[in-house]
Each structure stands twice: as C-alpha cells, then as structure tokens.
Amino acid sequence: MIIAFIFILVGIIFMIGTLIYTRKKNNLQEVKPIDKSNIKKGKKTLSNLWGIDGFNNQVITINKNQHSIIIELESIEYSLLHDGEKANVDRELISIAQMLKFPIQFLEVKKQIEIGDMLEEIKISTINANDNVKEYANQIIAHLEKLQEDQNLFERKNYMVISSFNNRKVAESELKEFYQLLRYHLLNIKVSTRLLNDREIVELIYEQLHKGNKNKVADIEQKGGFELYVTDKTRKKD
C-alpha cells in the first residue's frame, strides 16, 4: 500500500504538471467519449460498447488513441522491513518517480480463491499412490475443504496501467522499454513484476465489469461473446 500511495501521489503531480504544460501549448490530448449513436443500429462489439479497439502483443488500445500495458505487481510488506531495507525501498521509489513520463493508474483486485480445481487435481494425481501418500493427500484435501467453506477467503492482486498517446508502433516500443527499466528498479527492492498477455488483459477487464460472475472468458469467446450481434428486438424462429 505504501508503494501504491507514493506512485499515486507522484502520478497526480506528474499529470497536473503535464496538464498545465499542454494547455499552454494548446495541444492537450483527451480520451474522447464513446459515440454510442451506432450501437442501436445493430452490431455490438468491444469497440462500441467499451471503447476497446483491440489487444495485440500485450498492448490494449482504447478509443483509437490510447495504448496501454498492464503490469502485475507483487506486494511488499513495508512495515515488516528493517530500517536499512526501508531506506533502500525509499531510494528506489524516488528513482522511479523521477523517471516517470507516462500517465499511470493503479488497480487493486480482490478475488475469491477458487480451490475446487486444486482438490480435483490432488485426487487424480494420487489415485495410484501408496497408502502413506494417499493419507497425506486426504489430510490436505480435508484442510482445503475447510478453507473452501469460508466464503471470505480472498487474494489481492495489484496492477499498474501505463499509457501512451503516441502512434501504436511508437507507443508499444516506448511502453515496453519503460517496463524493462521499471522492472529493474523494482527487482532491486525484491518486488517482482509481470506483463499481462492479451488473454489475461481480457480476463481482467471482464472480471472487473462482471464481478461475481463465474463465467470463463474462454467459453464466452468460443460462443462468440466478443462479437455480440443483435439485428432485431424479436428473435426469428428456426
């Protein structure tokens, strides 16, 4: 949370400074609202419903002019560090703040832990095991089943969204170059990072727009859910 707070504060200062500068230059780039006038005409897609133009090579394009990457950040328990470690973290965060040149956003996702697949995998993998292994596996399964009964069992994931308004090719190059530099600085304070791939970006967006929905993105995509098509209020009979 300390890291997120510092980044957010720096991001606000950066964006305010950028806003003042660009207004003076009369060259402020804005994300335009979605024109929904054509949605009622028929085809409903990711673009005209959400303003998402596509995902390619770990970059998401929104409203045709905003290109973003999404980075998963590992948490750090700042309060548990000793003074020397805290000083090192502070130095690295200051270095990161000084090199920021893109708009950034932070997202914290709280997701209920699903362990049903894990239980099934343990059962299948120990079918032919000896008695000692089976007994140990049964103990693990019993423990996990008790955990599963707790509906308030969640895991937290932290994400950083970094955006560029340059053309698509330039944006991808500079965003990924910046990510490598950011990754280096965060590794110095033992914070691992990971760049989300296209499928993970889709899943993250879907989960945030449909919280509590247990449908899987892969199943929705297979059934044509990303190209929802409506031609008439009344459905024709086969």
HELIX and SHEET records of a PDB file:
HELIX    1   1 ILE A    2  LYS A   25  1                                  24    
HELIX    2   2 LYS A   36  LYS A   41  5                                   6    
HELIX    3   3 LEU A   46  TRP A   50  1                                   5    
HELIX    4   4 TYR A   78  LEU A   80  5                                   3    
HELIX    5   5 ASP A   83  MET A   99  1                                  17    
HELIX    6   6 GLY A  116  SER A  125  1                                  10    
HELIX    7   7 ASP A  131  GLU A  149  1                                  19    
HELIX    8   8 ARG A  168  LEU A  187  1                                  20    
HELIX    9   9 ASP A  198  LEU A  209  1                                  12    
HELIX   10  10 VAL A  217  GLN A  222  1                                   6    
HELIX   11  11 GLY A  225  GLU A  227  5                                   3    
SHEET    1   A 5 ILE A  52  ASN A  56  0                                        
SHEET    2   A 5 VAL A  59  ILE A  62 -1                                        
SHEET    3   A 5 GLN A  66  LEU A  73 -1                                        
SHEET    4   A 5 PHE A 154  SER A 164 -1                                        
SHEET    5   A 5 ILE A 104  GLN A 112 -1                                        
SHEET    1   B 4 ILE A  52  ASN A  56  0                                        
SHEET    2   B 4 VAL A  59  ILE A  62 -1                                        
SHEET    3   B 4 GLN A  66  LEU A  73 -1                                        
SHEET    4   B 4 THR A 193  LEU A 195 -1                                        
END                                                                             
